[in-house]
Amino acid sequence: MSQRKKLVVIGNGMAGVRTVEELLKIAPDLYEITVFGAEPHPNYNRIMLSPVLAGEQTVDDIILNPVDWYAAHGITLHMGKPITAVDRQRRTVTAADGTQAAYDRILLATGSQPFILPVPGHDLQGVISYRDIADTLAMIEASSVYRHAVVIGGGLLGLEAANGLTMRGMSVTVVHLGPWLLERQLDREAAQLLQANLAQRGLHFALDAHTAACLDDGQGRVRAVQLKDGTEIPADLVVMAAGVRPDVRLATAMGLQCNRGVLVSDTLQTLTDPRIYAVGECANHRGTAYGLVAPLYEQAVVCANHLADFGIGRYLGSQVSTKLKVTGIDLFSAGDFMGNADTQEIVLRDPPRGVYKKLVLQGDRLVGACLYGDIQDGGWYFELIKDGRSIAAQRSTLVFGPDAQAH
């Protein structure tokens, strides 16, 4: 009989499987590993759903770990089997179809749920979220049958959905609550450049717009989106991309402490039960639930260190940067790119080239960057922001990038 400990991974997404990969590097024989995923697919790159929607890649292209990878590493994989119950006394998990597994440790990686606006008609046929392969395939199918789409939400995901549907021949309107697109990632000036570029591609926009209802065609399918001011926008397909929430349904049912995510320590252990770890979008670390991949991968390294019983890693939080996955559009932002009364700005505008760069300084430190049209120096600025070192000697040439610095 095997004396290996049992690790059950709940969630077959990027954060959970990356943690398993890191664990296999440093302690390949410590655990019998069982992975439960709600989707009927092996682990795939969720970030690349946008190129699949746009027709630039296929579902097969974005698979990260094919089924035979799990088998090759002795991992038991259950696809299409969401876990519905965890007995922390008996240390067992139970899936929706009754499949059970015992555990010594759990890695909780349930990700997040799309936020569906609770407006009248949100449950009509043709109203969907944009979160997984099934949503993406539904959008591709709708685009082959229907003409008009409305995307609710002018954030990263919404714009990627709108661009993909436009490339598939639909007439798309983006309805956004904010005063400009990507207001969490761009300042107004950069956002206006982005909007002009997207408008040239055929996208339409309703900004500062409140969605009041999705209207029925009489057959149970959506026919239009109605705004609070009474405007009706034709829509055979409505994509809700108005944000996500950490998926803590199972964690709450298990009695784990949650507050906008499962509360975890610097070791990624849940505050309630040290046998249970949480990584990725479902985890709340020091008040933040991260939705970007880089922090999730940083969490994976630390979490694997502790699952391997090394016990020396600490996750202290992450600096994040933003990019948009729309072919031909380059934007980048990081840090405090909006600035405040205590900061100074260096701005470069090159309208003929469609280039805009804004660097935000606090004293002699770079604290934020917002780039549009030319982002090749984004990584360099990001490192300067993270390092927090003095840029006093580079101040006059900083906006021209690393190649302009004297060595």
N, C-alpha and C positions, 0 to 999 in steps of 0.2 A: 504493500500500500504506500502511496505517495505521502510524504510528510510535508509537502509544500503547502504554504498558506494559500488561501483562496481570495482572489481579488475579483470583485464584480464591478464592471464599469457600466454605469447607467447613462447611455448616450453615446452614439457612434459617430459623433461629429469631429471637427478639427481639433478642439481642445482636448477631449478625452483620449482620442487615438494618439495625438502627439505625446501626451503624458505616458501612454503605454510604450511608445517608441523610445522615449528617453529612459524609461524604466528597464526596457530590454537591453539597452546599451550598458547599463551599470550593474544590473542584477537579473540576468536573463533566466535564472533557474529558481528564483525565490518564490514565485507565485504560479498557481494554476489560474489562468485568466479567462474570465467569461465576459463577453461584451453583449449588451442588449441595446438594439437600436430601434426607434419607432418607425423609421422609414424602411422601405423594402430595397435598400441599396447599401453597398459597402460605403466606407468613408470617402467623401468627395469634397472638393474644394468649393465651398459655398460662395466664396468671393467671385468665382468664375461663372456663376449663373447668368450674369449680365451678358458676357460674350456668347453663351449658349442661346439666350433669348434673341440676341442680335444676329444669330446665324453664323457667327464667326468660329464657334466651336460646337462639338456635340457633347452629349452627356458622357459618353465613353471617354472623351478627352479629359474630363475633369475629375475622374476617379483617382483618388490618391493611393488608396490601399485596396487592391482587388481582393476578391474572396480568397484566392489562393495564398495571399500574404498572411491572412489570419491562420490558415491551416499550416503553413510553413513554420509559424512560430508557436504552434500548439495552442492557439487561442480558440476557444469555443465561441462562435458568432451566432447570435440570434437576430436576424433581420425582421423588421415588421412586427416586433414584439415589444411594445412599450411596457415598462414596469408600472404596475398599478398599486402595489402594496409592498412595504418593507416591514418585517417584524424584527425590531432591534433587540428584543429579548432572545428570540430563537436564532437570530442572525440569518434570516432567509429573505430572499426577494421573490416576488411573484409577478409574472407578466400577465397581460390581458387574456392570453389564451390558456392560462393555468400553468405554464412552464415555471418551474421553481429552481432556484440555485442557492446554495449556502455560501456564506462569506465570512472572512476574517476582517477584510477591509472593503469599503465601498469607495469608488471614485464617482462622484456625482457630476455629470456633465450634460445637463438637460437643456442648456442653451436658453433661448428666449422665445417668447410668443409674439407674433405680430399684434399690434394694437389695432383693433377694429373699431372705428368710430361708431358709437351707439346711436346712430341716426336712423330715422324711419327708413326701411328698405335695405338696411345693411345686410340682410339675410337673403336678398333676392338672388336668383340665378344670374351668373355673370358678374357678381361682386366677389372679388377674391383678394387675398393678401399676396405678398411676394416674399416667400421665405425659403422654399425648397424646390426640389426637382419637379414635384407634382404641380406646384403653382406655375412654374416656368413652362411646363408642357401644356398646361391649360391655356396659358396666354398665347403660346404658339398656335394652338388649335383655333382659339377664338380669332386670331389675326387672319386666318385663312378663310373665315366665314363672315366676319363682321367688319364694319368700316370705322366706327367711331369708338374711341377709348378716352376715358378720363383717369388720370393718375392723381390720387389725393396725397399730397406730400411732395414738397420741393427740396427734399434732402437728397443725400447721395443715392439711396436705393430708388427713390421715386424718379430721379432724373435718368438713372440707368434703365429703369423699366420703360420710361417714356421714350427714350432714344431707341431701345430695342424694338418696341412696338411700331415706332415710326419707320424704322428700317424694314419692318415686315409689311409696310404699306398701309398702316392705319393712320387716321387723322387723330392726333393726340393733343389733349389739353391737360396741362398740369395746373391743378388747383392747390394753392399754397396759402397757409394762414399768415405766414410771415411777410414783412415788407419787401424782402428780396430773397432770391434763391440761396440755399445753403448758408443761412445766416449764422449757423454755428461753425461754419468752416471758412467763410469768406467775408470780407467787408463789402460794403455796397458797391464800390467802384469795380472790384474784381467780379462781383456777381452780375453787374450790368454787362461786362464783356462776355461772360458766360452765356447770359440770356440772349444776347445778340447773335452769338455763334449758334446756339440751339435753334433760334428762330429761323436762321438761314437754312437749317435742316428741315424746317417745316413744323416745328413744335409751336403750340399756342400756350399762352399763360394767363392765369387769373390769380393775381397776387393780392395780399390782404383780403383773401376771400374765405368766408366761412361756409362750410358745407352744411346744408340744412336737411337734405333728404336725398335718397336714391328713389327715383320714380319708377313705378311698375308699368309694363307695357300691356297689362291685362292678361298676360299668359304666364305670369310668374317670373318674367325676366326683366332686368333693368332696361330702361329706355333713355334715361337722362339723369343728370345730377342737378339738383336745385340748390342754388346758393341762398344765403340769408336775405340778400337784397331782391330775391325773386327771379334772378337770372336762371334760365335752364340751359344746360349744356348737353347736347345729344351724347348718349353713351350706351353702346351695346355691351361694353366691358368696362368695369370700374376696378381699378387696382388700388387697394388701400396700402399706402406706404408711409403712414403717418407715425412711424416709430415702433419700437419693440419694448417689451417688458421682460425682465428675467423670469424664466419659467420655474416657479417655486411651488407648483401644485403638489408634486410628490413630496418635496422637502417639508412643506407645511403639514401634510398628512402624516408624515413620519414624526412630527413634533420637533423639527429642527428650528432654531431661531432664525427668522427671516425679517429683513427690512429692505425692500428694493433689492432682493437677492439673498442668497444663503450667506449668513455672516461667517466669514472665515478669518483665521489668524494669519500671521506672516508665514506660517508653514503650510497654508492652504487647508488646514484642518478646520472642520466646522466647529463653532464655539460650543455647540451642544454635545457632540459625540466625537471623541478623538479617533474613533475607528473609521469615521466617515470624512472624506476629503471632498472638496468641490473646486472645480476650475472652470474658466470660461465665462460665458455671458450670464450664467445662473448665479455666479459668486459675487458677493459684495465684500470687497477688501478695503478696509479703512474708509468706508463711505462711498466707494466707487465701484460700479459694475462696468467692466470694459466690454465694448462691442467690436473692437478691432483685433486683428489677428496677432500683431506683434506682442501685445501684452499677454494674450492667451498662451503664446509659445513661451514667454518668459515665466509664466506661472507653471507651465508644464515641467520645465527643468527643475524648479524648486520642489514641486509636488512629488516628482519622481524620486528626488533625492531623499525625501522623507519616507515615501513608500518603500524605498530600498533599505530603510533603517540606517542611513548614514547620518541623518539628523543635523546637517550643518548648513543647509541652504536657508536663506530668508528672502521672501518676496516683499519688496518695500514700495511697490507701486510702479507705474510706468508713465513716461512721457509719450504722447501719441502725436502722430502726424496724419494728414488726410490726403488721399488722392482719389480722383474720379475715374471709374473704368468705362469711359466713353472714348472710342477710338478717335484720335485726332484732336482731343481736347486735353490740354495739359494744365493742371492746377495743383497747387500744393499749399498746405498751411500747417503751422505748428505753433504751439505755445500761445502766449497772449497776443494774438495778431491784431486785436482791436485797440489795445493800448488804453491808457487812462491819463489822469492829470499829472501823474508822476513819471510818465514815459515820454520819449522823443521818437520821432519817426524819420526814416530816410526813405524817400519814395523815388522810384524811377518809372517814367511813363514813356512808352515808345508806341504811339497809336498806329503808325503804318504797319508795324510788325505784330500788333495786337498783344504787346507785352506790357505787363504791369508788375512791379515789385515793390513791396512795402516791408521794411524791416523795423521792428519796434525795439528800442533800446531803453534800458533802465540803468542810468549811470553809464558804466563802461561794460555792461553785459547785454548780450542779445537775448531778449525774452520772447520774441515772437517773429514770425515771418508769414507773409501771404504773397504767393507768386501765381501769376497767370500768364500762360503763353510761352514761358521759358522757365522750366523747373529743373534744369540740369544741376543747379547748385543746391537744390532742396536738401539733399542728404547732408551736405556740408553745413548748411545753416542749422539743420536739426541737431547735429553733433555739438555745435557751438551753444545752442540753447540748453541741451542736456548737460554739457560740461560746466556751463556757467563761468567760463574763464574770461578774463578781461580782453576786450577787443579794442582798447584805447588806441593802440598803434595802428589798427586797421580801419579806424572809423571812416576815413575819407574814401577808402577804396572798397569797403565791405560790400556795397551793393553790386559791385562788378564781379564778385565771386572769388573763389580760391586762386584762380589763375592770375588775378590782378595783384595778389599780395607779394610783397617783397620777401625774399627768403634770405 
